[in-house]
Amino acid sequence: MTATPRIDVELDKIRHNTRILVQRLHPLGINVIGVTKAVCGHPEIAKAMLDGGARGLADARIGNVERMRQAGITAPIVMIRPPMLSQICEVTDACSSSYNSEFETIAALSAAAHRKRKTHRVILLIEMGDLRDGILPDDLDALVARIVDLPGISLKGIATNFACLGHKEPDHRTMAAFSALADDVESAHGPYMETVSGGSSVSLPWALGPFKKGRINELRLGEAILLGIHPLTGNPIPGLHTDAFSLKAEVIEAKVKTLSCSNSRFSRETPSLRLVPDHAESIRVNLAVGYQDTDIAGLTFPEGIVLAGATSDHTVVETNDRGIRPGNEVNTQPNYSALMRAMAAPDVSEVIHSACNASSRGPKGPIRPTPSLVAIDGGYE
Ligand SMILES: *Cc1c(COP(=O)(O)O)cnc(C)c1O
């Protein structure tokens, strides 16, 4: 039997999603960078993004970047979380560029890169209203003046974030103001702003809308590529696959447990109380997956299965289906939060399916990618 909990990954769908987004954005002068943080820098998924036409990769954690480098990926990888001062050396070794908002960090990158006779590319992260990370536009000029002549680094562009902390979708005025900053930096200080990165999947409606793109020539896409949806609305993006990932969990208990059985059957005072009608007898099913493995609330269950609750190691669902027995697998669709936590969880294995081969990593060693075992309700595989 194949190990569970398990994430099945269909690489073809990731490649397809990347390709479609690249095809739509390229005519607008916008390059796609594939964001790998939700899949912990999984090298095969990163390669599928590159095969689909992504210009480069981006991640927020150095460990993920090193994993991709160790797997032989030589494409440019940008560190999109401003580097920690304690990881400057690793960042200059593994990343071609990084997003920055603090002078001290840029000075440390400069010193480290200079020592190694390298040039690290600096992208300045600009705060455009999300209030997570970034330089206030009013402070940009003074910061550029301080870093523009530092050795070991070259200022290559600007980037911004939307709807990371807040929920505000970028509007065309904000994008135009951001784009204008590229011109301002160039005219005041000289260096050409090669990269003007206008945000993540949340910027897609703006990019594909009727607005002028200005200087913006890049988007960093994670969720849109991986899950095929708009992050803010959850709506599918037409033409993309929304099921490149599925999370399988195994049934360890399936029993009828109704409130009527605990309350009314044994109560002399309320002999007529029946909270659950006979015909809708609910079966409670325990799955061997819990909060330690993923964001349970971020899982979508097949039709006819409803989440009742979860603990660190158990997930309880309700169904009317008497066919579900221990050993069966229940197939769920993870959202971004569930996906990223499952990909990082040590007890969740991954099985990579591609058109002609498959490989895996998991707590139980190599796993053969066999189809799952249950066929109930049409909701399973
Ligand atoms: C996570 C992240 C992205 C990608 O966001 P998606 O919503 O997955 O497209 C892009 N840029 C930065 C800085 C990020 O942290």
The ligand as an SDF file (V2000), in Angstrom:
LIG
                    3D

 15 15  0  0  0  0  0  0  0  0999 V2000
    4.9630   34.4550   -1.8350 C   0  0  0  0  0  0  0  0  0  0  0  0
    5.4370   35.5950   -2.6260 C   0  0  0  0  0  0  0  0  0  0  0  0
    5.1100   35.6970   -3.9870 C   0  0  0  0  0  0  0  0  0  0  0  0
    4.2210   34.7110   -4.6970 C   0  0  0  0  0  0  0  0  0  0  0  0
    2.8900   34.8730   -4.2630 O   0  0  0  0  0  0  0  0  0  0  0  0
    1.7090   34.0440   -4.9480 P   0  0  0  0  0  0  0  0  0  0  0  0
    0.4750   34.5820   -4.3430 O   0  0  0  0  0  0  0  0  0  0  0  0
    1.9490   32.6220   -4.5840 O   0  0  0  0  0  0  0  0  0  0  0  0
    1.7930   34.2630   -6.4010 O   0  0  0  0  0  0  0  0  0  0  0  0
    5.6550   36.7560   -4.6920 C   0  0  0  0  0  0  0  0  0  0  0  0
    6.4340   37.6570   -4.0950 N   0  0  0  0  0  0  0  0  0  0  0  0
    6.7500   37.6050   -2.7840 C   0  0  0  0  0  0  0  0  0  0  0  0
    7.6400   38.6390   -2.1970 C   0  0  0  0  0  0  0  0  0  0  0  0
    6.2640   36.5680   -2.0060 C   0  0  0  0  0  0  0  0  0  0  0  0
    6.5950   36.5150   -0.7210 O   0  0  0  0  0  0  0  0  0  0  0  0
  1  2  1  0
  2  3  1  0
  2 14  2  0
  3  4  1  0
  3 10  2  0
  4  5  1  0
  5  6  1  0
  6  7  2  0
  6  8  1  0
  6  9  1  0
 10 11  1  0
 11 12  2  0
 12 13  1  0
 12 14  1  0
 14 15  1  0
M  END
$$$$
